Amino acid sequence: MNGKKGSSIRIDIGLPSSAVPRETARKSGSGEGDEAITIPLRKWMMEVWQFAREDTNRVTFSLKVGLACLLVSLLILLRAPYQVFGANIIWSILTVAIMFEYTVGATFNRGFNRALGSLLAGVFAVVVIQVAMSSGHVAEPYVIGLSIFLVGSITSFMKLWPSLVPYEYGFRVILFTYCLIIVSGYRMGNPIRTAMDRLYSIAIGAIVAVLVNVLIFPIWAGEQLHRELVGHFDSVADSLEECVKKYLSDDGSDHPEFSKTVMDDFQDEPAFRKCRSTLNSSAKLDSLANSAKWEPPHGRFMQMFYPWAEYVKVGAVLRHCAYEVMALHGCLHSEIQAPYNLRYTFRTEILDATNQAAELLRSLAKDLSNMKHSLHTSLLKRVHASTERLQRSIDLHSYLLTLSHDVCDCSTKPPAKLSHVSSLNGTDADGKKAEAETYHETMKKQQRRLHSWPSREVDDFEEDMSGESIPRMRALESTAALSLATFTSLLIEFVARLDHLVEAADELAKLAKFKQEIAC
Amino acid sequence: MNGKKGSSIRIDIGLPSSAVPRETARKSGSGEGDEAITIPLRKWMMEVWQFAREDTNRVTFSLKVGLACLLVSLLILLRAPYQVFGANIIWSILTVAIMFEYTVGATFNRGFNRALGSLLAGVFAVVVIQVAMSSGHVAEPYVIGLSIFLVGSITSFMKLWPSLVPYEYGFRVILFTYCLIIVSGYRMGNPIRTAMDRLYSIAIGAIVAVLVNVLIFPIWAGEQLHRELVGHFDSVADSLEECVKKYLSDDGSDHPEFSKTVMDDFQDEPAFRKCRSTLNSSAKLDSLANSAKWEPPHGRFMQMFYPWAEYVKVGAVLRHCAYEVMALHGCLHSEIQAPYNLRYTFRTEILDATNQAAELLRSLAKDLSNMKHSLHTSLLKRVHASTERLQRSIDLHSYLLTLSHDVCDCSTKPPAKLSHVSSLNGTDADGKKAEAETYHETMKKQQRRLHSWPSREVDDFEEDMSGESIPRMRALESTAALSLATFTSLLIEFVARLDHLVEAADELAKLAKFKQEIAC
């Protein structure tokens, strides 16, 4: 561990402080390493401080573990309790160290696993020892050996069974408690006494762990789940806005290669990274909801049988919205791109729809966060109205998407609603023609880039299709223009899914009895 | 646990065998429950048998755990070793039960955690005890208590640090080993002796666990990782085909509601469900690769420093392909759908591109599975050629996508390549017109369905926009037609990403020194 930490610090030095080596070099002989050590140490302390400040629960949790261990140790360190409980009390330390979990629910859950596991193992061990003892002195070790083998095999097989996987820890407890009781009972005699001693020292450890966990600054899994879900709403809204903003501002000139971007992990898109973590959140939400079920009513969640499972459902619907954001993001990093000015044409409508959708998401997040239930009718209306406008705009300008056909003389088509397009080009009357020209120019400029797809085996294709290169170019142009249609379709689909999200959020609000609020 | 199993069986009865109750009812009095118990018992046995047969490693693992426990127990059950090792040997049972993991690599990893944790805790405990003893009789318990508190807090804080999370188990081991040694040392005297006794009994347990795990039918994490990745290639290929097939065969009439489909978890799309598990596989691949790093060269992977990390990278690129499949799937379940005959128009090209892409994926999977490295030039060429055909076809027929404009009299446009469209409609000369008619008819038929979007607040909209209902309808029609463009764009983007997948697979093949094979 120490080695690991040291090496990570050393990497940290190299990056930001290029001026440091020179300064230390000047000092040369005396205290050469001192400065070099002090600076990373201070940096490291700052990092730890930041980490602790980010979520003070981390510090609370650490101190609580220390306290629980100390309390259990007192049972041995002080003379009076030691004389009462004896050396077996050592098992309560083990129990605290293994059972103490981050949240109250998880601790209860683990405690339940440990208690039930120990109990089952204890009962089974006592039964087997009685059988073994009555089977005679010679057969006894064989019976015990066989039973250990069977318990080991059966518990290991059962913990692989999909529906029993969450109780994996319980099976481990059964296995080692059984072995410990039966083996030490065999050697030390009086197995029932051994079992009882061990069970009550485990119980003491469990009680200490639970009391410290619940009574001193409890960290509730329910609260964590609640916050987690609110955070996911926000991160989907953020990444939607980020993605669309990037799509509209991107002029396509400085696109890094896709595979490089994948490996770099999209460093310049923090919101997207957060959104991707939303996609991988199902396991975390499940486990938090699972823990929250074990918790008694507390804080803001005073209702009995609070619908924690509903949080998981809302999370699932939100994830389905996030998949659309992933697809939008795929469009953004696609190798075939609509030319910049075509994207600019629909800029207002796309931005409007995006902002409305993000606002709806944030409003849902805020309501959830405040445990209020308001009707989102007006916001939904506005989102849908802005999507309608986007659809209609795409519809009216759809000839732009198929413009590259010289076969079709479409100039009879009137430029129905091109206010911002014409203002872009600076012409008034023949706006569409100018647009078409700019479009073709851009395509020519992007020619190199378009030809980078397919990025491999291009030469082979060139040979194969040298005769057809012009229609091929045209097909690429058309596909490039249609990529805008793809982007907007995905955006519209995202909005369509918001309906279901609102529905799921309403259902949650109803079941969790959030405060009703009249919509403005 | 028993209760749990029982209830799951009871649910199983209800579903398939509706004839059973009548039969048992006839028997009434005598042995009423017998039949009812026998049948679910047999069913349950069959399920367990199936589960075991699916992956015989599960049985192997279970028997190995049983064996390891038995071997360690022998040290106590037999008189001779017990007289040598004494009661401390009980710790080796605990070690086996806690350390024995499914794969060799994971066991090594856990063993390393346990060994290093125990060692650090032991050393630290001995140092603290020396300090405490030299600080005088009064201060001793305070020093020990403080040290326990500090160790508990610091290890708990450290295991929350993101880069140290994988070593969580190691920190737990440090904590409880430290407490056990220092506390029992305080009460029983001679802490160094206690520490040493405990360390060697832990070492014995660890050695038994490792030997049984490695020597008897070892389950290698590397092998699992290899197979897992191959499986993911296949599942992406399967779900791509399934999705496209469904998209082309779906006439849009019997669409279940989206939210219902989300909740049903897409029961009728097994391949999609598999693909979705591919998306959530990053954690599993990471942990398998992490375990595999601990394994010595073995079986097919005899190379030193086998590039297991490269598997994770290929998995990441494959996941980026799978995101496109998710988007395609989103299109399939989108509420705004291209009319059936429009989808039918591009049927041949879409199917061709899909089949070629799936074939490429399967070929990659096969090569990976056989650890061969062949150039996929010809397959890539064919995939790209088929995508080109699709692009060109979309390009030539793109007027179909924007057909609903009555303002533009596009009938001057010649039906450039409409062989299968006209054969579909049974007309020869005026194929495009006929197509346009059918298109409008279908739109009319789908009118009700299109209006189901937005599914909420529709009435409010109706009031707001009663004057504009015709342009709105048109916008929806246009968006519906463009949804086909979306689908094909996503398909093309999927193919574009295959390039990067082939690159990543080539890189893996190079680093892992797969057998070179000349492409056919």
Chai-1 contact restraints between the chains, C-beta under 6 A:
chainA,res_idxA,chainB,res_idxB,connection_type,confidence,min_distance_angstrom,max_distance_angstrom,comment,restraint_id
A,R58,B,L160,contact,1.0,0.0,6.0,A-B,restraint_1
A,S62,B,S153,contact,1.0,0.0,6.0,A-B,restraint_2
A,S62,B,S156,contact,1.0,0.0,6.0,A-B,restraint_3
A,S62,B,F157,contact,1.0,0.0,6.0,A-B,restraint_4
A,L63,B,S153,contact,1.0,0.0,6.0,A-B,restraint_5
A,V65,B,G152,contact,1.0,0.0,6.0,A-B,restraint_6
A,V65,B,S156,contact,1.0,0.0,6.0,A-B,restraint_7
A,G66,B,F149,contact,1.0,0.0,6.0,A-B,restraint_8
A,G66,B,G152,contact,1.0,0.0,6.0,A-B,restraint_9
A,G66,B,S153,contact,1.0,0.0,6.0,A-B,restraint_10
A,C69,B,I148,contact,1.0,0.0,6.0,A-B,restraint_11
A,C69,B,G152,contact,1.0,0.0,6.0,A-B,restraint_12
A,C69,B,C179,contact,1.0,0.0,6.0,A-B,restraint_13
A,L70,B,G145,contact,1.0,0.0,6.0,A-B,restraint_14
A,L70,B,I148,contact,1.0,0.0,6.0,A-B,restraint_15
A,L70,B,F149,contact,1.0,0.0,6.0,A-B,restraint_16
A,S73,B,I148,contact,1.0,0.0,6.0,A-B,restraint_17
A,S73,B,V183,contact,1.0,0.0,6.0,A-B,restraint_18
A,I76,B,V183,contact,1.0,0.0,6.0,A-B,restraint_19
A,I76,B,R187,contact,1.0,0.0,6.0,A-B,restraint_20
A,L77,B,P141,contact,1.0,0.0,6.0,A-B,restraint_21
A,I93,B,C179,contact,1.0,0.0,6.0,A-B,restraint_22
A,L94,B,F176,contact,1.0,0.0,6.0,A-B,restraint_23
A,A97,B,L175,contact,1.0,0.0,6.0,A-B,restraint_24
A,A97,B,F176,contact,1.0,0.0,6.0,A-B,restraint_25
A,P141,B,L77,contact,1.0,0.0,6.0,A-B,restraint_26
A,G145,B,L70,contact,1.0,0.0,6.0,A-B,restraint_27
A,I148,B,C69,contact,1.0,0.0,6.0,A-B,restraint_28
A,I148,B,L70,contact,1.0,0.0,6.0,A-B,restraint_29
A,I148,B,S73,contact,1.0,0.0,6.0,A-B,restraint_30
A,F149,B,G66,contact,1.0,0.0,6.0,A-B,restraint_31
A,F149,B,L70,contact,1.0,0.0,6.0,A-B,restraint_32
A,G152,B,V65,contact,1.0,0.0,6.0,A-B,restraint_33
A,G152,B,G66,contact,1.0,0.0,6.0,A-B,restraint_34
A,G152,B,C69,contact,1.0,0.0,6.0,A-B,restraint_35
A,S153,B,S62,contact,1.0,0.0,6.0,A-B,restraint_36
A,S153,B,L63,contact,1.0,0.0,6.0,A-B,restraint_37
A,S153,B,G66,contact,1.0,0.0,6.0,A-B,restraint_38
A,S156,B,S62,contact,1.0,0.0,6.0,A-B,restraint_39
A,S156,B,V65,contact,1.0,0.0,6.0,A-B,restraint_40
A,F157,B,S62,contact,1.0,0.0,6.0,A-B,restraint_41
A,L160,B,R58,contact,1.0,0.0,6.0,A-B,restraint_42
A,L175,B,A97,contact,1.0,0.0,6.0,A-B,restraint_43
A,F176,B,L94,contact,1.0,0.0,6.0,A-B,restraint_44
A,F176,B,A97,contact,1.0,0.0,6.0,A-B,restraint_45
A,C179,B,C69,contact,1.0,0.0,6.0,A-B,restraint_46
A,C179,B,I93,contact,1.0,0.0,6.0,A-B,restraint_47
A,V183,B,S73,contact,1.0,0.0,6.0,A-B,restraint_48
A,V183,B,I76,contact,1.0,0.0,6.0,A-B,restraint_49
A,S184,B,I90,contact,1.0,0.0,6.0,A-B,restraint_50
A,R187,B,I76,contact,1.0,0.0,6.0,A-B,restraint_51
A,S259,B,H500,contact,1.0,0.0,6.0,A-B,restraint_52
A,V262,B,H320,contact,1.0,0.0,6.0,A-B,restraint_53
A,H320,B,V262,contact,1.0,0.0,6.0,A-B,restraint_54
A,Y323,B,M326,contact,1.0,0.0,6.0,A-B,restraint_55
A,M326,B,Y323,contact,1.0,0.0,6.0,A-B,restraint_56
A,A327,B,A327,contact,1.0,0.0,6.0,A-B,restraint_57
A,S334,B,E493,contact,1.0,0.0,6.0,A-B,restraint_58
A,E335,B,A496,contact,1.0,0.0,6.0,A-B,restraint_59
A,L380,B,E457,contact,1.0,0.0,6.0,A-B,restraint_60
A,H384,B,P454,contact,1.0,0.0,6.0,A-B,restraint_61
A,Q391,B,A475,contact,1.0,0.0,6.0,A-B,restraint_62
A,Q391,B,T479,contact,1.0,0.0,6.0,A-B,restraint_63
A,R392,B,A475,contact,1.0,0.0,6.0,A-B,restraint_64
A,D395,B,A475,contact,1.0,0.0,6.0,A-B,restraint_65
A,D395,B,S478,contact,1.0,0.0,6.0,A-B,restraint_66
A,S398,B,T402,contact,1.0,0.0,6.0,A-B,restraint_67
A,S398,B,S478,contact,1.0,0.0,6.0,A-B,restraint_68
A,T402,B,S398,contact,1.0,0.0,6.0,A-B,restraint_69
A,C408,B,K413,contact,1.0,0.0,6.0,A-B,restraint_70
A,K413,B,C408,contact,1.0,0.0,6.0,A-B,restraint_71
A,W453,B,A496,contact,1.0,0.0,6.0,A-B,restraint_72
A,P454,B,H384,contact,1.0,0.0,6.0,A-B,restraint_73
A,P454,B,D499,contact,1.0,0.0,6.0,A-B,restraint_74
A,S455,B,D499,contact,1.0,0.0,6.0,A-B,restraint_75
A,R456,B,D499,contact,1.0,0.0,6.0,A-B,restraint_76
A,E457,B,L380,contact,1.0,0.0,6.0,A-B,restraint_77
A,A475,B,Q391,contact,1.0,0.0,6.0,A-B,restraint_78
A,A475,B,R392,contact,1.0,0.0,6.0,A-B,restraint_79
A,A475,B,D395,contact,1.0,0.0,6.0,A-B,restraint_80
A,S478,B,D395,contact,1.0,0.0,6.0,A-B,restraint_81
A,S478,B,S398,contact,1.0,0.0,6.0,A-B,restraint_82
A,T479,B,Q391,contact,1.0,0.0,6.0,A-B,restraint_83
A,L482,B,A485,contact,1.0,0.0,6.0,A-B,restraint_84
A,L482,B,S489,contact,1.0,0.0,6.0,A-B,restraint_85
A,S483,B,S489,contact,1.0,0.0,6.0,A-B,restraint_86
A,A485,B,L482,contact,1.0,0.0,6.0,A-B,restraint_87
A,A485,B,A485,contact,1.0,0.0,6.0,A-B,restraint_88
A,T486,B,T486,contact,1.0,0.0,6.0,A-B,restraint_89
A,T486,B,S489,contact,1.0,0.0,6.0,A-B,restraint_90
A,S489,B,L482,contact,1.0,0.0,6.0,A-B,restraint_91
A,S489,B,S483,contact,1.0,0.0,6.0,A-B,restraint_92
A,S489,B,T486,contact,1.0,0.0,6.0,A-B,restraint_93
A,E493,B,S334,contact,1.0,0.0,6.0,A-B,restraint_94
A,A496,B,E335,contact,1.0,0.0,6.0,A-B,restraint_95
A,A496,B,W453,contact,1.0,0.0,6.0,A-B,restraint_96
A,D499,B,P454,contact,1.0,0.0,6.0,A-B,restraint_97
A,D499,B,S455,contact,1.0,0.0,6.0,A-B,restraint_98
A,D499,B,R456,contact,1.0,0.0,6.0,A-B,restraint_99
A,H500,B,S259,contact,1.0,0.0,6.0,A-B,restraint_100
